[in-house]
Amino acid sequence: MADTKQNRVAWLDTVRVFASLTIIVSHYFLLKQFYYTHTNLCWAFACIGHVGVFLFFAISGYLACNSLTHAKNLLEFYRRKLIRIVIPFTTAYVALGTFFILLGILEPSLAERSPFYRVLYKGGDYLGIVFSIFPWDVNIIRYLSLPHYWFVGEWFIGTVVWLYLITPILDKLLRKNFFVAVTITMIISIVVYFNTTWMKLEPNLEMNNWFIFLVRAPEFLMGMIIFVYRDFILKNRSTLIKISALTVLMYSIYIFAFTPNILPNYPVFPIFYRLCFPQPSSFIFSLPSIYLFFTFAEWLNKKFSGLSLEKFNSLSEISYMAMLIQHVIIFLFARSFDFEKLSKFGVLFMLTLITLTIIAASFKIRNIYKPIEEWCIGKFH
């Protein structure tokens, strides 16, 4: 099912790059200058970004299952995953934190954007840096009242870490009984959803439950299913595509036709909220969509394999880093920039410049952490 090159799954790289782009573009529409003038458009792009998010969790599930299958033991599996997550995150954290401190020489207010600022200038706790540079789940750190200095609190990294921890359990259950694994995962996900404040329409939204990662478990499990049952999927591809496409179509029609207008000022919001945002009914859309995206990406790589597609897929090597950097730039820098003074061309130019800067910085940081990452993996192999 997979076309591999240098131990990478080419079509999975395509999905990863596409998911990264949808998330990055959606974050631009979170800027207040766009949100207050184009609210419906912003919510639409925010939901498109959520498509990228659930694709990322599915990719993580596929790769986790692949790694577990080829690992000698559980210790090797966890060690490799720890290295692949912690070293890039730590490198980006230190690099970006130092960068903002250096910018503070020219503009003092920019130094405050760095998580190191409190330690350097206000006598902060050094232990906070230790807890911050490891991709702990932001919710459990708050729950345990641990010291921390986050850039923006990357919740999805903590979620992936938790899902990796339970991967052996999900894998064993999935291989033993498919229906039991799916049923248990869905029930737990729904119960957790209804017992948290996550993604609810409340004025003061707080993600204060560390076990929120279980809400995303079905999408993660979907990626595992595609890996474990790849032979069955290959034999029944045509039928599965039709069923998946019909499910997505019927659910979309239902949402657009019968979704009540619960927010009169934002008529598009409830529609896209029900369609894409993670909640019990949205799995009817997200799970078959994951399969369709995966299948399309695989077909695309077989049909149009060439230099252009290889260059596009090569961006997957920096997708993780690009999203980390973009979160920081969007939430800590771009939000304070006055885009209203710019023309439409000026806004487009600035966003393009920011994107190119993110890509360039991602490659630079990758060149720093990659040798360290590979050395650690080779050292403990």
C-alpha positions in Angstrom: 0.0 0.0 0.0 2.9 2.4 0.7 5.4 3.7 -1.7 8.6 4.2 0.4 11.7 6.2 -0.3 14.5 6.4 2.3 12.2 4.7 4.9 9.6 7.4 4.4 6.0 6.9 3.1 5.7 9.2 0.2 1.9 9.6 0.1 1.9 10.1 3.9 4.3 13.0 3.4 1.8 14.5 0.9 -1.0 14.3 3.5 1.4 15.8 6.1 2.3 18.8 4.0 -1.4 19.4 3.0 -2.4 19.2 6.7 0.4 21.6 7.6 -0.7 24.1 5.0 -4.4 24.1 6.1 -3.4 24.6 9.7 -0.9 27.4 8.8 -3.4 29.2 6.6 -6.2 28.9 9.2 -4.0 30.5 11.8 -3.7 33.6 9.7 -7.4 34.1 10.0 -7.2 34.1 13.7 -5.5 37.6 13.6 -7.9 40.1 15.1 -7.8 42.3 12.0 -9.3 39.5 10.0 -11.6 38.1 12.7 -13.5 41.3 13.3 -14.0 42.2 9.7 -14.5 38.7 8.1 -15.9 36.6 11.0 -17.7 34.0 8.9 -14.7 33.6 6.6 -12.4 33.2 9.6 -14.6 30.5 11.2 -14.7 28.7 7.8 -10.9 28.7 7.6 -10.6 27.7 11.3 -12.6 24.6 10.5 -10.5 23.9 7.5 -7.6 24.0 9.9 -9.3 21.4 12.0 -9.4 19.1 9.0 -5.6 19.4 9.0 -5.5 18.7 12.7 -7.5 15.4 12.5 -5.3 14.4 9.5 -2.3 14.9 11.7 -3.6 12.7 14.4 -4.4 10.0 11.9 -0.8 10.3 10.5 0.5 10.0 14.0 -1.6 6.8 14.5 -0.4 5.3 11.3 3.3 6.0 12.0 3.0 5.0 15.7 1.6 1.6 14.6 4.3 1.3 12.0 7.1 2.1 14.5 5.6 -0.3 17.1 5.5 -3.1 14.5 9.2 -2.7 13.6 10.5 -2.0 17.1 12.4 -4.7 18.9 10.5 -4.0 22.1 8.4 -1.3 23.9 11.4 0.4 25.3 12.8 1.0 21.8 9.4 2.2 20.6 9.1 4.8 23.4 12.7 5.8 23.2 12.5 6.6 19.4 9.2 8.5 19.8 10.7 10.5 22.7 13.7 11.5 20.6 11.6 12.4 17.6 9.3 14.7 19.6 11.5 16.2 22.3 14.7 17.1 20.4 12.9 19.1 17.7 10.6 20.8 20.2 13.5 21.6 22.6 15.6 23.0 19.7 12.8 25.2 18.5 12.0 26.4 22.0 15.6 27.4 22.7 16.2 28.9 19.3 13.0 31.0 19.3 13.4 32.0 22.9 16.9 33.2 22.3 15.8 34.9 19.1 13.3 37.1 20.9 15.8 38.0 23.6 18.2 39.2 20.9 15.4 41.1 19.2 14.9 42.8 22.6 18.2 44.6 22.0 16.5 46.5 19.2 13.0 46.6 20.6 12.8 45.9 24.4 9.1 44.9 24.2 10.0 41.9 21.9 12.2 40.4 24.6 9.0 39.9 26.7 7.8 37.5 24.0 10.5 35.0 25.0 9.8 32.5 27.8 13.4 33.2 29.0 12.4 36.8 29.8 10.9 36.0 33.2 14.0 34.0 34.2 16.5 36.6 32.9 14.8 39.8 34.0 12.3 38.9 36.7 14.0 36.1 38.7 11.8 33.4 37.4 12.1 29.7 38.3 14.7 27.8 36.2 12.7 24.6 36.8 10.0 26.3 34.7 12.3 26.1 31.6 12.9 22.4 32.2 9.2 21.7 32.3 8.6 23.9 29.3 11.2 22.5 26.8 9.7 19.0 27.1 6.4 18.6 25.2 4.3 17.9 28.3 0.6 18.3 27.9 -0.2 21.9 28.9 -3.4 20.7 30.8 -1.6 18.3 33.1 1.1 20.9 33.9 -1.6 23.3 34.9 -3.5 20.6 36.8 -0.4 19.7 38.8 0.5 23.4 39.2 4.0 22.9 37.8 6.1 25.9 36.9 6.1 26.4 33.2 7.0 29.1 30.6 5.1 28.3 27.4 5.2 30.2 24.1 1.6 29.5 23.3 0.9 26.2 25.0 1.1 23.6 22.2 -1.7 21.4 23.3 -1.5 19.1 20.3 2.1 18.0 21.2 0.9 16.9 24.6 -2.0 15.1 23.0 0.2 13.2 20.7 2.5 12.2 23.5 -0.4 10.8 25.5 -1.7 8.9 22.5 1.8 7.4 21.9 1.8 6.2 25.5 -1.4 4.2 25.0 -0.4 3.0 21.4 0.6 -0.5 22.6 -2.8 -1.0 24.3 -4.7 0.3 21.3 -2.6 -1.8 18.9 -3.0 -5.0 20.9 -6.8 -4.5 21.2 -7.1 -3.6 17.5 -5.3 -6.7 16.3 -7.3 -8.9 18.7 -10.8 -7.6 18.0 -11.5 -4.7 15.6 -15.0 -4.0 16.7 -14.2 -4.0 20.4 -11.3 -1.6 19.9 -13.4 0.8 17.9 -16.4 0.6 20.2 -14.3 1.2 23.4 -12.4 4.1 21.8 -15.6 5.8 20.6 -17.4 5.4 24.0 -14.4 6.7 25.9 -14.0 9.6 23.5 -17.7 10.6 23.8 -17.8 10.3 27.6 -14.6 12.4 27.9 -16.0 15.0 25.5 -19.2 15.5 27.5 -17.3 15.7 30.8 -14.9 18.5 29.8 -15.4 22.2 28.8 -13.3 21.7 25.7 -14.8 23.2 22.5 -18.0 24.3 24.2 -19.7 27.6 23.6 -18.7 29.2 26.9 -17.5 32.8 27.5 -14.5 31.6 29.5 -13.2 28.5 27.8 -10.7 26.5 29.8 -9.0 23.3 28.8 -8.5 22.1 32.4 -8.8 18.4 32.0 -5.5 16.6 31.2 -7.3 13.6 29.8 -8.8 15.6 26.9 -6.4 13.8 24.6 -8.9 10.9 24.6 -11.3 13.0 22.6 -8.8 12.7 19.7 -8.3 9.0 20.1 -10.7 7.9 17.3 -8.8 9.8 14.7 -5.5 8.4 16.0 -7.1 4.9 15.9 -8.2 5.5 12.3 -4.6 5.9 11.3 -3.7 2.7 13.1 -6.6 0.9 11.4 -5.4 1.9 8.0 -1.9 0.5 8.8 -3.0 -2.8 10.5 -5.7 -3.7 8.0 -3.9 -2.3 4.9 -4.2 -5.7 3.1 -8.0 -5.8 3.6 -8.3 -2.2 2.6 -6.3 -2.7 -0.6 -8.6 -5.6 -1.6 -11.8 -3.7 -0.9 -10.6 -0.2 -1.9 -13.3 0.5 -4.4 -16.1 -0.4 -2.0 -14.6 1.5 0.9 -14.1 4.6 -1.2 -17.7 4.6 -2.2 -18.9 4.0 1.3 -16.6 6.7 2.7 -17.5 9.3 0.1 -21.3 8.6 0.5 -21.0 8.9 4.3 -19.2 12.3 4.0 -21.6 13.6 1.4 -24.8 12.5 3.4 -23.5 13.9 6.7 -22.5 17.2 5.0 -25.9 17.6 3.4 -27.5 16.8 6.7 -25.4 19.4 8.5 -25.9 22.2 5.9 -29.7 21.5 5.6 -30.7 20.9 9.1 -28.2 22.7 11.4 -30.2 25.2 13.5 -29.0 28.8 13.4 -27.9 28.9 17.0 -25.8 32.0 16.5 -27.8 34.6 14.4 -24.8 36.9 14.0 -22.6 34.1 12.7 -24.7 31.9 10.5 -21.8 29.9 9.0 -20.3 29.1 12.3 -22.7 26.4 13.6 -22.6 24.7 10.3 -18.8 24.3 10.1 -18.7 23.7 13.9 -20.9 20.6 13.5 -19.1 19.5 10.4 -15.4 19.7 11.4 -14.9 20.5 15.0 -14.2 17.4 17.1 -17.3 16.2 18.8 -19.2 12.9 18.8 -21.2 13.5 15.6 -18.2 15.0 13.7 -16.5 11.5 13.6 -19.0 10.6 11.0 -17.3 13.2 8.8 -13.7 13.0 10.0 -13.0 9.3 10.0 -14.1 8.5 6.4 -12.5 11.8 5.3 -9.2 10.5 6.7 -9.4 7.4 4.6 -10.4 9.4 1.5 -7.5 11.8 2.0 -5.0 9.0 2.5 -6.3 7.1 -0.5 -6.2 10.2 -2.7 -2.6 11.0 -1.6 -1.5 7.5 -2.4 -3.1 7.7 -5.9 -1.6 11.1 -6.5 1.9 9.8 -5.7 1.5 6.9 -8.1 0.0 8.9 -10.9 2.2 12.0 -10.7 5.5 10.7 -9.3 8.2 13.1 -10.3 10.5 15.9 -9.2 7.8 18.4 -8.4 5.9 16.1 -6.2 9.1 15.0 -4.5 9.9 18.6 -3.7 6.4 19.1 -2.3 6.7 16.0 -0.2 10.2 17.1 1.1 8.4 19.9 3.0 7.0 17.2 5.3 10.5 17.1 6.9 9.9 20.6 8.3 6.1 20.5 8.8 6.4 19.8 12.5 8.9 22.6 13.0 7.0 25.0 10.7 3.9 24.7 12.8 5.8 25.3 16.0 7.4 28.4 14.6 4.2 29.7 13.1 2.3 29.3 16.3 4.8 31.6 18.0 4.9 34.2 15.1 1.1 34.3 14.8 0.2 34.4 18.5 3.1 36.5 19.8 4.2 38.7 17.0 1.7 39.0 14.1 -1.3 39.7 16.4 0.4 42.9 17.6 1.1 44.1 14.1 -1.3 46.6 12.7 -2.4 45.1 9.4 -5.1 47.7 9.0 -2.6 50.2 7.8 -1.7 48.0 4.9 -3.5 47.7 1.5 -4.9 44.3 0.5 -1.7 43.8 -1.5 0.3 44.8 1.6 -1.4 42.3 3.7 -0.8 39.5 1.1 2.8 40.6 0.9 3.3 40.5 4.7 1.6 37.1 5.1 3.7 35.7 2.2 6.9 37.2 3.8 5.9 35.6 7.2 5.3 32.2 5.5 8.7 32.3 3.7 10.4 33.3 6.9 8.8 30.4 8.7 10.0 27.9 6.0 13.5 29.3 6.0 13.7 29.2 9.8 12.3 25.7 9.8 15.1 24.4 7.6 17.7 26.2 9.6 16.5 24.8 12.9 16.1 21.4 11.3 19.8 21.5 10.3 20.6 22.0 14.0 18.5 19.3 15.6 18.6 16.6 12.9 22.2 15.5 13.5 21.5 15.4 17.3 18.3 13.4 16.7 20.0 10.9 14.4 23.0 10.5 16.8 20.6 9.8 19.7 18.7 7.2 17.7 21.9 5.5 16.5 23.4 5.7 20.1 20.5 3.8 21.7 19.7 1.5 18.8 
